[in-house]
């Protein structure tokens, strides 16, 4: 129905003396819509579907038995009309005020089933598109897709869908080290997941909170989140989620040099992944076991683990995992003072990272090549690598990567007895770590600054600051191993 139909009804109404007489008693207002429909010989069940009635008053009209499927009823005041369950409003566009008034009358507009399915498909497609952008580190486009997807899920009252988008938006913020924004997104997602009874979604948020705590080396807080997430995964009978939590607990143990606990966790996770048949999870656990071996200086075992994980990653076509393994094999060679093999591995991994436009992985390899050069006192090559890596880290907004490069450039300056430059670089790295914040690295930055030749008061200041940073994350082991006793 269009305005032309309504005008036709008005025209016919003007020639109907009886109806004009009847309307005179209605406060001389314009004729009611139902009277117009009847006067225009329109079928209220058939002729009003898909009608554009924006701005046409439906106030006080008797709309019982009317079918407004997929019609645009905004600015019509239909909420003040006479409606009941025979008034069909499936897929109709309504003003919020009218929707509330209709709800009070027990008239709840339904969405068009076909339209709802189309919207859901559109939301899912946007979410998947955002995931692809995220994998390629195009965070601006990824955010746009997830926000658009979230808006559609919101229109559909799809709570878990909204939560999934918020989780992804939080993950982007986490990558960009916008931790406050990340936590806001996940807190909002948790509320939605709880309303939907989605234990898996709620657990994923808890695990993300733990990841941020782990990034900051706040291991006590990280463990508490991972344990909370594992409980939810157990309640939801989610074996993969439970294994992921166990893996993360193992990562915490590895960070604090509790190698036995780390190994136990990775072995437990490995068994779970194998039971489920999750080859990617299996590869991740074996890789972590290699990292435990490397931390113990068991280079032979580390090499075997990294090579086994490499085969699994190749089996599931995970290029990032493959490149990570090759990088770790380079770390093994570097620890064994085999700089030639290390460089070969780092260059091989770098080629894979470039193939998939993984800028962060490429930057890590360039930095590691610089570290290999630094270990050989090749300051010129090391400097060029750190500066190149610094540029790459800047592209993806990796503050921690930028800080690591500044530390490397500071070490070169120390080797060259250029202490003013060394101090400037270490201070810049410290500022970057404080931006995150990252107490673990903040402590190391202060320790580096304390070792630059300077007056005793300044050195003591940095020692005290290092102590405070590590104490804030309960790293008494570092305090005892690296700092002099308090006087």
Order of alpha helices (4+ residues) and beta strands (2+ residues): alpha-alpha-alpha-alpha-alpha-alpha-alpha-alpha-alpha-alpha-alpha-alpha-alpha-alpha-alpha-alpha-alpha-alpha-alpha-alpha-alpha-alpha-alpha
